[in-house]
């Protein structure tokens, strides 16, 4: 990868930024983590982002965003693919579209996750089990999709894995033991948690891995 330092902008949470950070760490990319921190209750002030949102030259201003020289991108999946393209971590051509299909499934699950986690306490408790049952249906399909492979494109890790891993690991935090019904998914998450290239990130209490899963206004953080 280039020695120039790219910038990744996102909230001070794991959220949609963490798969990108994991990919950057894994690929040993030199980058600046540009952090925006939401204010506390009751206002949850976001002026740190909104004051500059339309001043960065982004075509579709949003978080996360990436700046790499003249390249400016927003939205998680295009950024994921851009980093992977530079680092040789795109899925092989034979698996490219299947992996993209999984990425869109993951984004569907992110919507279920977000609607639940950002609900009020009462709504969270009322709807949690229904959301878990819906998630379990997806997990059965994802387990079948993974099969006996070590990673989603086969036996070599690719960018799709960082997006899928991050969400699966968060589901385990939401409902401990949820992956136990699918030993291949459970082993998959543990495999990435044991990845030597990511140990410094996973083991440092100062890393984004130990930041909240969601922003301050969420009930489940």
N, C-alpha and C positions, 0 to 999 in steps of 0.2 A: 504494500500500500504506500501511498505518497507520504512523505514526511511532514507535509503541511497539516496543520491542526484544524480539523473540521469542528463545527459547533453543533451541538444538539441541545435544543431548547425544550424544556418541559417543566411541569409542576414538581414540587419537592415531595413526590410520592412515587410509588412503583408504577401503578397504572399502565398506560399504553407506552410509557417511556422505557420501562424496564427491559422488555425484549430487545429493544434497540441498544441499550447499554450493554446487555449481555453479549450481543453480537459484536459490538465494538470491542469489548474486553477480550472475547474469544479470539478475534482476528488481530489483536494487538495493535489496534488503531489508535493513533495519537489524537485525542479529541478533548474539547472543552465542554464540560457539562454546565450549560447555562440554566440556572435554576430560578424558577418563579415560585414564590411562597404565598399562598392564600392567607389572608388575615383571619383572625379568630372570630368566634361567635360574639355577637349575633349578626354582624354585617358581612363577615367573610370577604373582606375587601380584596378585589382582584386587580386593583389599579396598576400594580407592578407589571401586569401583562397588558391590560387594555390600553394603558397610556402609550404603549409602543407597538401594539398589534399591527397597525396599518402603516408603520414607518420602516418596516424591515425589508420591503421589496418582495414580499411573498405574493404569489399569484392568488392563493387561497389561504389567507392568514389563519393559522390555527396552531394549537399545540398537540403533538410535538411538531417541531420544525427542524430542518437541517440546513446548515450553510457550509459549503465546501468550495471555496474560491467563488467562481461565478455561478455555481449551482446552488439554487435555493428551492427547497422542497418542504411541503407539509403533508400530513396524513401518514399514519404508521406504516402501512404496507409499501407504498412507494419508497419511503425512506429505508425500510428493511431491504428491499430489492436493490436499491442503490448501493448501500453498504456491502451487501453480499456480492454485487457485481464487481466492486472494486477489490474484494478480498477473496474471490474464488469460492464463495459459499452459496451460490445459487444452486437450486436442485439440478441434477443432470437433465438434459433435454428430454430424455425418455419419461421422466417423472415430473417435469415442470408444471404441466397443467393440472395434474392430480394434486400436487402440493398447493397450487394456487386455489384449487377448490377447497382444500382443507383450511387455508388461511381465511377464506370467506365464512366457513363454518365457525371458525374460532371467533370471528367478529360478530356473528350471530349470538354466540354464547356470551361475548363481552356485553352485549345489550341486555341479556337476561341478568347477568351479574350486576350491571350498573343499576338497572331498575330496582333490584332488590336491595343492594347495599346503600343506595342513596335515598331510600324510602325513610319515612319516619319510623321511630321505634315500634309503634303499634303495627304499622303496615309491614315492617320487616318480619315481626313475629307471626303475623297473620299469614303472610304469603311465602315464608321461607320453605316450608315443606313442599308446597306446590312447585316452587322453583327448583328445589332439589330433585324432585321426580322428573321434571323436564330435563334437567342437566344429566341425570342418569340415563335418559334415553339417548342423548347425544353421546355420552361416554361409551355406551355399548357400540355405537356405530364407529366411533373413533378407535376403539379397541380392535374392532374387526378390520378397520383400515390399516392399522399398524401391523397387525398379524404377528409374525415371528421376526419381523425386522427389528434391528436395533434403533433405527431412526425412521422418520417418515418417508424419506426418499430411498431407503435401503439400509445399508450398513455404514454410511458416512453421514455425518451431521451436515445440515444445511440451514439456511436462514429460517425456514418454516419451523424448524424445531424450537427455536428460541421463542417464537410467538406462541406455539402450542404448549411448551413447557411452562411458561410463565402463568398461563391460565390454569393449567392442570394443578400446579403447585398451590395456587390460590384457592381452588376448589377444595383441596385437602385441608386448608386452613378454615374454610367456611364450614365444612362438614367432615371432621376427622374420620378417616377410614373409608371415604367414598371411593377411593381408587382400589381398595382391597378386593372389590368384586371383579376387578380386571387386572390380574397379576402382570400382564405385559405393560400396562400403563403405569402401574406402581413401580415396576422395575425401570421403566423408561425415565420417570422423574428422578429416581435415585441415581440412575446412570449419569444424568446431566449434573445433578448435585455433586457427583464425585468427579466430574471432569477436571483434570489437573489444571487446565488453562484458566479455570474459573475459581480456583480455590482462594486466591487472594481476595477476590470480590465477595465470595460467600462468607469468608471468615473474618473480614474486617468490619467491625462494628461501625466504622465511619462510612461504609459504602451505602449506596442507595438500596441495597438488598434489605437493609434494616429500616428503611423508611416506611411510613404507612402505605397500605395497599391502595387506599382511596383518599380523596381530599377531605378537608376538615368538616365539611357539612354532611358527610356520609354518616349513617348510623354505624355500619360495619366498616371499620377502618383497618 
